Amino acid sequence: MKTLKIDRIGNLGEGVAIDEGEKIFVPFALTGETVLARVEGNYAELIDILEPSPQRIPPICAFYGQCGGCAVQTLNDESYAAWKISLLENAAQRERLSFKILPMINAHGSGRRRVALHARISDGVAHIGFMAARSHRLVEIKHCPLLVAELSPALQAARDLSQILASREKPLDLAITATPEGMDIDIRGAGTLASHEIQALIKSAQAHRLARLTNHTRLVTLIQTPWIDIHGTHTPLPPGAFLQATQAGEEIIGLNILEALKKAKSVADLFCGIGAFSLRIARFARVVAYDNNPLAIEALCTACRQTPGLKPLQAETRDLFNRPLTPQELIHFDAVVFDPPRAGAHEQVKSLARSDVKTIVAVSCHAQSFCRDAAILVAGGYSMGPITPIDQFRYSTHLELVAVFTRQSDPSRGRRRLLG
């Protein structure tokens, strides 16, 4: 056991102490606290808080301190917001970027509408929960206060479905999304199912009134086709499809995008998913949307066909990581929106930096990859506007970011491009 003084909260939400010149990371400890911890290498288990921080408040969840699903629940609102903003400031410093950061917007809304639960089998019994901090050890939970009310039955449903597959003794993940038609669940890690397992899963899905149950996106049973409302557009939800974590988050991001693009006539939506932004933009501008998921593109096309009054919207399956749009292809657009996965859009951003697109709206949930991509655009001659931080991942290390990049008109750029 060691007594440690916490110097700060790190990028993963852990308290950071310095002991004999070495950094020690202590989950659930706060800046300024003196703690008793069991140290192993550079990591420690919090045993007791000897001197608590004045910023410490009670957690909202009984499982906090065991479950690693949340990084920081015990900071007061002001300190919590400052820590979240520090994640962006630290990433910007590493890339030598300077920009204005607007006040953080709370986008938790009614809660998370999607969740990924883990299932582990012990002595033939399925246990459901999240992993402990920095561990592969499952912490079984009975409820999660961050989820929308429609996902209250999710843990029991996940437990019952996993129990049917317990004889396989495989670790499972269950991706669960709340929809108006009921929960949509995709089981991952089970492999090919036997006929008796399929029948038992169908019976359980019916008992839990699921909208749909899939196994690695392959249909097990469909009770009602799940749909999502996107800005007044009825959009089918493909199995395992990406959605913004909260409805409020999607709406706030969408409003920021629409404000930035209100003068645009032709827009490329890159990494478009099922069209959360494309369907909004198509109310006033022509849109060409790209994503590497063919099911998401199909869903976007279906929504477009069923929605009257939209401007022309074309959707194409394309892997922008390996085949980014070239500067020549980008000539046709006066604006681009890109919202890539957490790793960012390195190759596509390098191409954008060489383009003549006037307005680029960058959306990201990861400060480090965002700043790396932003640095490329700035080096390519783009001016960067203020960043809007949006907190739809409450208590986590993730922070949604929206920023607008603009290129001033330069006739010589056009002449250089035409001359090769």
Salt bridges, closest charged atoms under 4 A:
GLU14 OE2 - ARG134 NE 2.53
ASP19 OD2 - LYS2 NZ 2.51
GLU33 OE2 - ARG56 NE 2.58
GLU45 OE1 - ARG38 NH1 2.75
GLU140 OE1 - HIS127 ND1 2.90
GLU140 OE2 - ARG159 NE 3.56
ASP160 OD2 - HIS208 NE2 2.74
ASP173 OD1 - HIS118 ND1 2.61
ASP184 OD2 - ARG212 NH2 2.76
ASP186 OD2 - ARG188 NE 2.89
GLU197 OE1 - ARG168 NH2 2.71
GLU250 OE1 - ARG113 NH2 2.77
GLU250 OE2 - ARG280 NH1 3.09
GLU259 OE2 - LYS262 NZ 2.82
GLU329 OE2 - ARG318 NH1 2.97
GLU347 OE2 - HIS346 ND1 3.45
GLU347 OE2 - LYS350 NZ 3.27
ASP356 OD1 - ARG413 NE 2.82
ASP356 OD2 - ARG417 NE 2.61
ASP373 OD1 - ARG372 NH2 2.90
ASP391 OD1 - LYS84 NZ 2.89
